[in-house]
Amino acid sequence: MSEEIRNCTIIGSGPAGYTAAIYAARAGLKPLLYTGKEPGGQLMITTEVENYPGYPDGRTGPEMMEDFKKQAERFDTEIVGEMITKVDFSGPVHILTSETGTEIKTHTTIISTGASAKWLGLESEKRLMNVGVSACAVCDGFFFRGQDVAVVGAGDTAAEEATYLAKLCPNVHMLVRRDEMRASKIMQKRVLNTSNITVHWNTETVEVLGKEGVEGVKVINNKTQKESVIDVTGFFVAIGHKPNTQIFDGWLDMDDAGYLITKPDSTKTKVDGVFASGDAQDNVYRQAVTAAGTGCMAALDAERYLAAKEII
């Protein structure tokens, strides 16, 4: 593998990576895909997925990613269960290095490394993940219709999650650490004008309560030091995401949060033959279906690049 120059190598294996592999393989590029440290991406920690087209009865995240993987393998994608830990984009042939020291030479690279949700770091939060604890209201809010929920965070994401949930839930408790929000003025106004959202200022989470599911959240007012319990059955953490793009620092353009910057209406980065897809470059939508769409775009961009260079 070290001497062969691959036509297309994909880094990451969520909806974007597997979709890129399906399109690249069907185009005859014989793609090589490195799964990374979280094979399947964020969907691997999602229970029911009911908003992905083509699954009328829903599907669990892990089952869906297994379907994606089988489809990529059906078209002869070569899948390696390792991480890429180093890249060299200095020449027309890219050099990628895996965690075991394998060097991969490739004409095109598709980045689909995704982004990971930030968590509070509580044991109870981890224990109750997917049984009441979530990091995506759009993904999981449907399951909490008619129930009271809490949202942790103070930025635009938290404000958007709270207002989204307010359409489904009778009471939404927004837990804000300080006496002000970081969200934009328009989003703050939207939250404060929504009658069934209660903002708890100067409030931090002590523990998510429950054994088999969320039964409440214990909080503390960081000014009075008074503890209290809020009765909820859903707990949404909305304190941001971190894109998994550290190994591309210095090679590719990123925004302040680390999301890769692509050229308008494409997945092209500033380096010829390097394309970015999925949540590694999308800090707005962060949905499986949009990630899959950009994975398709990246494969098409890679195919056209290789054709223009007369490599294929």
BAKOLRO-906804 format. One record per residue (C-alpha): x, y, z; residue number from 1. Coordinates in steps of 0.5 Angstrom, whole numbers, plus 500, padded with zeros to 3 digits. Layout:
N
- X/Y/Z/NUM
...
# end
This chain:
312
- 500/500/500/1
- 506/505/501/2
- 508/505/494/3
- 502/505/491/4
- 499/512/490/5
- 491/511/491/6
- 486/515/487/7
- 482/517/493/8
- 483/517/501/9
- 477/518/505/10
- 479/520/513/11
- 473/519/517/12
- 467/514/517/13
- 460/518/519/14
- 455/519/514/15
- 459/524/510/16
- 465/519/509/17
- 461/513/508/18
- 457/517/502/19
- 463/519/499/20
- 466/512/499/21
- 460/510/496/22
- 460/515/490/23
- 467/515/489/24
- 467/507/489/25
- 462/507/484/26
- 466/512/480/27
- 471/507/479/28
- 476/511/484/29
- 477/505/489/30
- 477/509/495/31
- 481/507/501/32
- 477/509/508/33
- 480/510/514/34
- 475/510/520/35
- 478/514/525/36
- 477/513/533/37
- 470/514/532/38
- 467/509/527/39
- 460/512/524/40
- 461/518/528/41
- 456/522/532/42
- 450/517/530/43
- 454/511/534/44
- 451/515/540/45
- 444/516/538/46
- 439/511/539/47
- 433/512/534/48
- 434/516/528/49
- 427/518/525/50
- 429/524/520/51
- 433/520/515/52
- 429/519/509/53
- 428/512/506/54
- 427/509/513/55
- 420/510/515/56
- 420/506/521/57
- 426/509/524/58
- 433/506/525/59
- 438/506/531/60
- 444/510/529/61
- 449/504/530/62
- 445/500/525/63
- 444/506/520/64
- 452/506/520/65
- 452/499/519/66
- 448/500/513/67
- 452/505/510/68
- 458/501/511/69
- 456/495/508/70
- 454/499/502/71
- 461/502/501/72
- 464/495/502/73
- 459/493/496/74
- 462/497/491/75
- 469/495/494/76
- 471/501/498/77
- 477/498/502/78
- 476/500/510/79
- 481/500/515/80
- 480/501/522/81
- 485/506/524/82
- 486/513/525/83
- 490/518/521/84
- 495/522/525/85
- 499/526/520/86
- 498/529/514/87
- 503/532/508/88
- 499/536/503/89
- 506/540/501/90
- 506/536/494/91
- 501/534/488/92
- 501/527/492/93
- 498/527/499/94
- 502/523/504/95
- 498/521/510/96
- 500/517/516/97
- 496/512/520/98
- 497/511/527/99
- 501/505/526/100
- 506/509/522/101
- 503/506/515/102
- 504/512/510/103
- 499/512/504/104
- 500/516/498/105
- 494/519/495/106
- 492/524/489/107
- 486/526/493/108
- 484/526/500/109
- 477/527/503/110
- 476/529/510/111
- 470/527/513/112
- 473/527/521/113
- 466/530/524/114
- 465/534/530/115
- 464/532/537/116
- 459/535/542/117
- 462/538/548/118
- 459/535/555/119
- 459/537/562/120
- 463/532/564/121
- 458/529/569/122
- 458/521/571/123
- 450/522/571/124
- 450/525/564/125
- 455/520/561/126
- 451/514/564/127
- 444/517/562/128
- 446/518/555/129
- 441/516/550/130
- 436/515/555/131
- 434/522/556/132
- 441/526/555/133
- 442/528/548/134
- 446/533/545/135
- 441/535/539/136
- 434/537/540/137
- 433/537/532/138
- 435/529/533/139
- 432/527/539/140
- 426/533/541/141
- 421/529/538/142
- 421/523/543/143
- 420/528/548/144
- 413/531/546/145
- 409/533/552/146
- 414/532/557/147
- 418/538/561/148
- 426/538/559/149
- 432/542/561/150
- 437/545/556/151
- 444/547/558/152
- 448/553/555/153
- 448/560/553/154
- 450/561/546/155
- 446/561/540/156
- 446/554/539/157
- 442/553/546/158
- 437/558/545/159
- 436/555/538/160
- 435/548/542/161
- 430/551/547/162
- 426/555/542/163
- 425/548/538/164
- 424/544/544/165
- 419/549/546/166
- 414/548/540/167
- 414/540/543/168
- 414/541/550/169
- 410/544/555/170
- 416/547/559/171
- 423/548/557/172
- 428/550/563/173
- 434/553/560/174
- 440/553/565/175
- 445/559/564/176
- 451/559/568/177
- 452/567/568/178
- 447/573/569/179
- 447/574/562/180
- 447/570/555/181
- 452/569/550/182
- 447/568/544/183
- 446/574/539/184
- 441/579/541/185
- 435/576/536/186
- 436/569/539/187
- 436/572/546/188
- 429/576/545/189
- 426/570/542/190
- 428/566/548/191
- 425/571/553/192
- 419/572/549/193
- 417/565/549/194
- 412/564/554/195
- 414/556/556/196
- 421/557/557/197
- 424/559/564/198
- 431/561/564/199
- 435/560/570/200
- 440/565/571/201
- 447/563/575/202
- 445/556/575/203
- 450/550/574/204
- 448/543/573/205
- 450/538/579/206
- 447/532/577/207
- 442/529/572/208
- 438/525/576/209
- 435/518/574/210
- 437/510/574/211
- 433/508/567/212
- 432/515/565/213
- 432/522/566/214
- 428/524/572/215
- 430/531/574/216
- 436/535/574/217
- 440/538/581/218
- 442/545/580/219
- 446/550/584/220
- 445/557/584/221
- 452/559/584/222
- 451/566/587/223
- 447/564/593/224
- 449/556/593/225
- 442/554/594/226
- 441/547/591/227
- 434/545/588/228
- 431/540/583/229
- 428/541/577/230
- 423/536/575/231
- 425/534/567/232
- 425/527/563/233
- 430/530/558/234
- 436/534/559/235
- 440/537/553/236
- 447/539/553/237
- 448/545/548/238
- 455/548/550/239
- 458/547/543/240
- 461/542/538/241
- 469/541/537/242
- 471/539/530/243
- 476/534/529/244
- 481/538/525/245
- 487/538/529/246
- 491/534/524/247
- 490/539/519/248
- 492/545/523/249
- 497/549/518/250
- 495/546/512/251
- 488/548/511/252
- 484/554/513/253
- 479/554/519/254
- 475/559/522/255
- 476/561/530/256
- 472/554/532/257
- 477/550/528/258
- 471/548/522/259
- 475/547/515/260
- 473/553/510/261
- 471/551/503/262
- 470/555/497/263
- 463/557/496/264
- 459/552/493/265
- 464/546/493/266
- 468/542/498/267
- 474/544/495/268
- 479/547/501/269
- 485/551/499/270
- 490/545/497/271
- 489/542/491/272
- 486/535/491/273
- 483/536/498/274
- 476/536/500/275
- 472/537/506/276
- 465/534/508/277
- 460/533/514/278
- 461/536/520/279
- 468/538/520/280
- 466/544/515/281
- 459/545/517/282
- 458/548/524/283
- 450/550/522/284
- 446/544/520/285
- 450/538/523/286
- 445/533/521/287
- 446/526/518/288
- 443/528/511/289
- 446/534/510/290
- 453/531/512/291
- 451/525/507/292
- 450/530/502/293
- 457/534/502/294
- 460/527/502/295
- 457/526/495/296
- 459/533/493/297
- 466/531/496/298
- 467/525/492/299
- 464/528/485/300
- 469/534/486/301
- 475/529/487/302
- 472/525/481/303
- 472/531/477/304
- 479/534/479/305
- 482/527/478/306
- 479/527/471/307
- 482/534/469/308
- 489/532/471/309
- 488/526/467/310
- 489/521/473/311
- 483/517/471/312
# end
